[in-house]
Amino acid sequence: MPEAEKETRPQPDPEFTPEPAPESWEYSLYIPNDLRAVTVSRRTLRLILTMHGLISLVDVAELLATELVSNAVRHTKGLAALRVRWSAGVLRIGAWDADPQPPEPPQELGQLIESEDGRGLGMVRACSDLWGWQPLSRFGNRGKFVWCELAAGVSARVA
């Protein structure tokens, strides 16, 4: 093609690059108050993340989900749930349980070296970008939701 023709073709604006619409999704897994539910939740989470191409987040996400679901099952009575949401490049992992009592505040991991219990939320705090909890009382449901977030591209927190 001659040079003159190349210059007359419309050129894309280098400052405008349309971004694809972010893919968002959410899964909920309702689980019984049974310690085996922790393994079921962890394996389900691994499958979800793998199927959505988020394999780089799997190891840290499994650790976080294990701690959250384990707390929901070990420290409360009744049903619990694992909730996993992906939106705008952020993975949110949470555990719901029917107990409205707030979780114990996490301690620094360095303070828990000799302790056999109580490290769960400290690990969640140390390994996630953000964490928190909220009481739930909508539609007659009582309880709480303890959650944490991982941003895409940040997968090497735990080595």
N, C-alpha and C positions, 0 to 999 in steps of 0.2 A: 504494500500500500504506500503511495507517495506520502511524503512528509506533510504536504498541505492538507491532505484529507485527515490525517491523524489529529491535526489541530482543530478541525471543525467539529469533531465529535464531542458530544457533551461529556465532561469529565465529572466524576463524583466529587462532591464536596468533601475534602479531607477532614473537616471538623465535624461532620455529621455522619455518624455510623449508627444506624438503628440497632438497638439491642433487642435480642429476642425476649419475648415476654417470659418472665421468670416462671418456672414450673413450680407449683405449690401442691403439696399433698399432706394428708394426715391419716394416721392409723391409730386405732384404739384396740387394746387387747385386754379384756376383762378377765381377771384371774381369781382363783379361790385363795383363801388364806391357807396356803400350803407352800412350804419351802421349795418344793419341786417347781413351783411357778416361776421362781427366779431363773432357773435354767431354761424353761420354756420361753420366758420373756427375752432372755439374752439371745437365744438362737433365732427367735422370730425377728428381733431387731437386726441381727446380722443378715438375714435373708432380705429384709426390706431395704437396707442400705445397699447391699450388693445389687439387687434388682434395679435400683435407681442410680447406679453408677457412682455411689459415694463410698467406695471401698476404702479410701484413705482415712475415713472417719471411723471405720468399724471398731478398731481396737479400743480407742478412747471412749467411744459411745457405749460399747459393751460394758466397760468398767463402770461408767457413770450409771447406766441403766441397772446394772447389778446392785449397786449401792442403794439407789432410790427404791427399787422394787423390794429388795431385801428388807429395808427399813419399814416399808408399808406392810409387809407380811409378818415380820418378826415383832413389831411393836404395836400392832393394832389387831382388832378382831374384825372379821367379816370380809367382804369382797374388797378387791383392790383393782387397779387398772394401770397399764402402761400406755402412755400416749406419746406418739412420735409425730413431729410436724416439721416439714421443710418449707421454708418461705424466705425469699429474698436472700438466698445464700447462707441462711442460718438454720441449723438443726436444733430443735427444741425437744428435749426428752423429759418426760415428767411421770410421776407416779401419783395416782389418786388413792386415797384411802378414806374410810368412813369416820375416822377419829378427828374431831375438830381441833384437838390440842396441837399447838404449834410444835415443830420439831425442836429438839435441843439445839442451841447455837453451836456451829462447828468450832472446834478448837484448832489451833495450829498443829500441823502434822508433827512437828518437832516435839511437841508436848505429849504426844501419844505413843512414843516409841515403845514403851514398856507395856502399854495397855492392850488388852485382848479385845476390847470392845470400844465403840465410840469414835472410830476413825472414818466411818462412812461419809458423813457430810463434810468432814475436813478434806477428804479426797475429792469429793464433788467440787468443793470450793477451789481446791488447788488445780484441778484438771480441766475446769470449764472456763469459758469466757465470762459467764454471768450465771448466777443461780439465785433462787428465791423460793418463796412459798406464798400461798394465799389461801385464806379460808373460803370454803364454799358453802353456800346456803340457798342457792337458787332452786326453784321448783321442788322444795322440800328436801333436797339432797343436802346432807351435812357432811362435813369432812374437810379435807384439805388437799391441796395440789402442790407438791414439791417438784420443782423443775430446774433444769440447767440448759445452757445453750453452748453450742460449738459453731464457730464461724467456719465456712468453707475455706480450705487452704491452710488451716491451722490444725495439723494432725500429729505433731510430734511433741505433745505435752508430757507424755509418760514414756520414759525410755528404760 
